Amino acid sequence: MNLIIIGPPGSGKGTQGKLIAERYRIPQISTGDILREAVRNGSALGVKAKASMIRGELVPDEVVVGIIEDRLTQRDCGKGFLLDGFPRTVAQADALESMLGKRGMVIDHVINIEIEVEELIGRLRGRRTCRRCGAMYHFTFNPPKKEGICDQCGGSLYQRDDDKEETIRSRLRVYARQTGPVIQYYASEGLVRSINGFGCIDDIFHRIVEVIENGEAYAKRGSY
Ligand code: AMP
């Protein structure tokens, strides 16, 4: 099964992506995670991406398309994959379509997580990320057991530069302008499954599973 999960920053797409990947045993391919790791390692890719990421802007299409092209040829993508945070522009969606077309593959569902802007800002402002393993916390909704320390690996927690309020607003503007048309692109192919992203992690996950496993009923009922 080949899936895309799409949603504004702070919509929980990374968290839901992880649960989906575990349930269906497919790799979660997050361009944001790949780019952050490259920035941490100071690799050539990281150097190219860093300035755009700090400003909350998108990294150039050819950079992320190159990442996905490499990643999709790896063996673990044979049974399917979940793209998280890609495509973010229509040019990326076109590039993906031609990559998949060459391999005789198609996208089965585009999971579109919908949520209000003010809710997103509150979530992102309180978000803290582990420097070592990338696990995410929220100082009100999902605090670590010990302040500032990751429950999973003991790494220290920090606020991502792009989770500061000014950058959040810019990321949301970029999302509306550049990723909005991507949703239209897939809607015209009948692939978009819109999910209400408000509520607890488990509830949202159940909505997603229902849509994936019960697609026909979804088509009759409309949006979740
Ligand atoms: P995310 O964790 O998905 O919110 O991504 C964090 C940042 O990485 C974004 O604000 C962009 O700067 C960059 N990024 C991630 N995915 C893409 C993409 N598909 N195209 C361009 N930039 C991306």
Boltz pocket constraint, residues with backbone or C-beta under 6 A from the ligand:
constraints:
  - pocket:
      binder: B
      contacts: [[A, 9], [A, 31], [A, 32], [A, 33], [A, 35], [A, 49], [A, 52], [A, 53], [A, 54], [A, 56], [A, 57], [A, 58], [A, 59], [A, 60], [A, 61], [A, 64], [A, 84], [A, 85], [A, 86], [A, 87], [A, 88], [A, 89], [A, 92], [A, 162], [A, 171]]
      max_distance: 6.0
